[in-house]
Amino acid sequence: MIFEDISRLKNLSNKEIKALFGNIQKSKTPHPKRGANMMLNPLKLEHLNRLDELEVDMITINLEDAIAPQRKKEALYNTALFLSHLQNSKSFIIVRINELREGGVQEIQFLNNFSFDAIRLPKVKNSSDVAKTLDILDNNKELHLSLETKEAFNTIGTLKIDSRVTTLNLGILDLLASLDIPQDRLKLDNPSIEYILAKFLIESKSACLHPISFMYQDYNNLEEFSAWCKKERLMGYESKACMGPKQVAIAQKLFAPSLDALHKAKTIKELFEQNSKKGIHGFMHEEYGFIDEPIYKDALNLFKKYSQEA
């Protein structure tokens, strides 16, 4: 926990919260690019107080659509307070701001003074929105984007205009509304939804953006949430937005590679590199069959992402 007792922090004015800001700058957390991305409400102080101990790959502090307009500043100041006292975190911490035209510019300028890993920009329409954000965002922070508009869905490949732009989040409910498709069409067996997921995945990866699949809203329906995770993993996704610990536990388990897969990748990598030194780029293995350069590249991709856990 960041603070031993948060009872004294409740019901304070924004001015009183600001007076308690600290000056701690946590070290940068390497982007894991996998697993679960849990949304966190900054009006719930008990949640912010666990930023240093939550067992989740990514945390997104949500200043946007879950916060009523009259409480936006309270949410922003709460976020700054806890970030300014955060010594370290196991999680990659992202702050989801409001739209640039609705306070997002001021939020970035304010948050630049605090320590976290990335800003997430909602309702992106084009690369101009991305450029405006990069102009004011601290150079040490990544920029993540929320794809929620038909304009951005049509131009995914144009959004990666800087190396700091690393990640694309699929806001599927807003996207469906933008496309004038009823949200009740969000079904596992709907080919239109499969097309959206496939296009988002392939075009994101083609643009060297890490794709994070949408948040499943029915928090208590863990069976269907699991089904979505399995479907998305089969498609090639590595990350899923989550509403809370129950979804996080499922996503982290289903998106992580098995120990057998990691062992296989490590073995193929070592065997291919040994044979390559002898000028052999294709050979048979009694357990894994024929191994050549495409098989090696696949194993190498997996090994690089997860070698620390192998």
N, C-alpha and C positions, 0 to 999 in steps of 0.2 A: 504493500500500500504506500501511496505517496505521502499521505497525512495519517497519523495515528488516530486522530479524531476529526471528523468532518462536520460534527454537529454545530460547531461555531461558525462554519462557513455558510450555513443555510439562512435564507431570508435576509441576506445582506443586500445593500443597494449596489448598483454598478460602480459607484464611486468607492465604496468600501472594499469591493472585490479588487478593484484596480490598485488600491493602496497595499494589497497583500501580494502583488506580483513579485516573483523572485527573479534571479538572474542566472539560473542554472541552464547550461546548454548541453543536452545529452549528445553522445556520439551518434553519428549517422548509422542507421541500420541498413545493411545490404538488402536490396530487394530480393525476396525469395522466389518471386514469379511462380508461385504454385499454391495449391491448397485453398484455404478459406480466407475470405475478406469480410470481417464482421462489422456491421454498422453499429455505431454507438451514439446514443442521444446525450448531448452535453448538458441537458437540463437535469439529468440524473447524476448527481455528484458521486454517488456510490460506484457508478460505472467508471467515471473519469478517474476515480481514486485507485482503480486497479490497472491502469495503463502499464504499470511496471511489472505486472505479474500474470497477465492473461496469457494463456497458452493458445495463441492463434497467430497465423502467419502474417496477416494484415489487419489493421484496425482503421476504419474510416469514421472519423468524428463528423457527424452530419449537421451542418449549420443550415441546410437548405429546406427541403419540402416537409420535414417532420416538425419544424419549428414555426409557431405562429408569428406573424409579423411583429407584434408588440413584445415578443420575447427574443428577438434575434440578437440584440445587443447583449442580453443576459447570457445567451448561449455562447457568444463570441468571447465574452470576458471570462466565463467559466473555463472555456477551453484554454485561454491564455494563462489563467491562474495555475492550472494543473500542469500544463506544459512547462511553465517557468520554474516548477519545482521537481520536474521529472529527471531523476539521475540517470536511469537507463531503462531500456525496454527490450523484451524479446521479440516484439512485433514491429513491423514496418508501419509507421503511423502516417496516415493521410488525413487531411482536413478538406472536407467537401464544402466549398463556399457556395454563396448564392450567385445567380447570373451576374455577369459583369455590369449589366445595366440596372441591376437591382441591389446594389451594395457590394458586389463582388470585388470591384476595384479597391474600395476602401478596406475591405476585409483582408485582401492580400497585403496591402501596404501596412496594415496594422500587424498582421501575423508574421511578416518577414523578420521581426525582431525576436521571434520565439523559435524553439528547436523542435522540429518534426521532420518528416522525410519527403512528403509530397503534398501538393495542392491538387484537388480534383475539381475540374471545371465542369459545371452542368450545362445542359441545353446547348452544346456546341453546334454551330451551323456550318462553319467554314474555317479555313485556315487563318482568316483575319482575326477571328476570336482567339485562336491559339497564339498568334503573333502579339496581340495586345496583352495577353496574359504573361507571356514570356518577357515582355518589356518591363514589367513591374515586379516579377517574381524574383526572389533571391536566387542567385546562380547556383547555390549549393542544394537547391531543392528540385525534385522531379516534378513534372507536370503530368497528371493523369486526366483523361477526358471521359465524360459521360456521353455516350452516343444515344440520344433520345429524340432526334429529329430526322425527318425524311431527307432534309438537305444534307446532313452529315452522313447518313446511311448511303447516299448516292456518291459520296466523295471521300470514302475512308482513306484511300491511298494518298490524298493530298494533305492529311492532317499531321503527318510526321515531318515537321519543318525544322526540327532541332533535336539534338541527342537527348535533351532533357525531357522530351515528350516520349514516354516509355510505355504507357498503359492505356487501354481502352476498355471502359465498362459499359456493358449493354443494359440500358434502361428500357426494358422491353415494353412496359406498360405505357410509358410516355411515347415510345416509338410507335406502338400500335395506334395510339390516339392521333399521332401526327399523320399516320398513313390512313386514317379513317377505317381502321379494322377493329371491330368490337373486341374488348379484352377477354370476353368469354371464349374467344377462339384459341386462347392459350392452353392448348391440349398437347399431350405427349405424342399423339398420332396425327396431328394436323400437319400436312405437307407444307403449308405456308410458313408455319413456325419453324419447321425443319430448314426451310430455305433461308429464313432470317438468320438462324443460328449458324448455318453453314457459310453463308456470305460474310457474316460478321467475323467468323473465325478465320477463314481463308484470307480475306482482304486485310485483316489486322496483322496476321502473321506475314503476309507478303510485304506489308509496310514496316515490318520489324517493330510492331506494337504488340504488347502482351494482352491478349483478350481475356476478360473476366466475364463469365456468364451472369445472367440476371438473378435478382433476388426473388425467391419464391415466397409469396406473401402468407400462405396458409401455414402459419408457424407450427401448429399442432399436427399437421398431416405429414409426419416424418416418412411414411411409406412412399408417398408420391414425391417428396423431396429427394429421397434416395433414388427413385426411378429417374428423375431428371439428372441427377449427378452421374448415374451410370450411363445414361444416354449421351451426355455431354463428354464424359471421359472417352467413350467409344469414338466420338467424333474427332477428338483431339484436344479438347479443353484440358487445362491444368488447374483452373481456379474458378471458384463460385462465390458470389455474394451471399452472405448469411445474415440472418436476423438475430441469432443468439447462440449460446453454447451448445444446444442440442443439434442445431444445424451444422455448427462448426465441427463437432465431433464426427459427424457423418461425412462431411465434405473432406476433412483432412484424411480420413481413413480411405475413402474411395478414390481420391485423386492421387494419393501417394503410391509409388510403385512398390511391388512386393519385393521381399528380400531375394526371392528367386530371380526376379527380373533384373535387379541390381547386380547380382552375382553373374548372371548371363552376360550383361553388358560389360562388366569388368573383364570377364574371361575372353570375350570376343575381341575387345580392345587390345588386350595383351597379346593374344595369339596372332591377330592381324599385324600388329606392329613388329612382332618377332619375325613373322614370315616375310613382311615387306622388306626388311633389311636383307633378305636373301633373294629379293626380286620376285617373290611369289605373292600375287594379289588375289588368288582364288584357290581354295583348298577345302577338303571335306573334314568335318568334325563328327565324331561318333554320336554326340548328343545333340548338337545344334545344326547339323546338316551342312549344306554348302555355305561357305563364308567368303564374300568378296567385298569390294569397296563400298557398295550401297549398304550392305549389312553392317559393315564397320562404322559407317557414318551415323547410322541409326543408333547403334550402341554407344558411340561417342557422345551423341547429343544427350542421351539419358545419363551417362556417366558424369558428364560435366555438370549437369543440373543437380544431381543428387549424390555426388561422390563423398561429400562430407558426412552423409548418413550411411554410406555403404559399409 
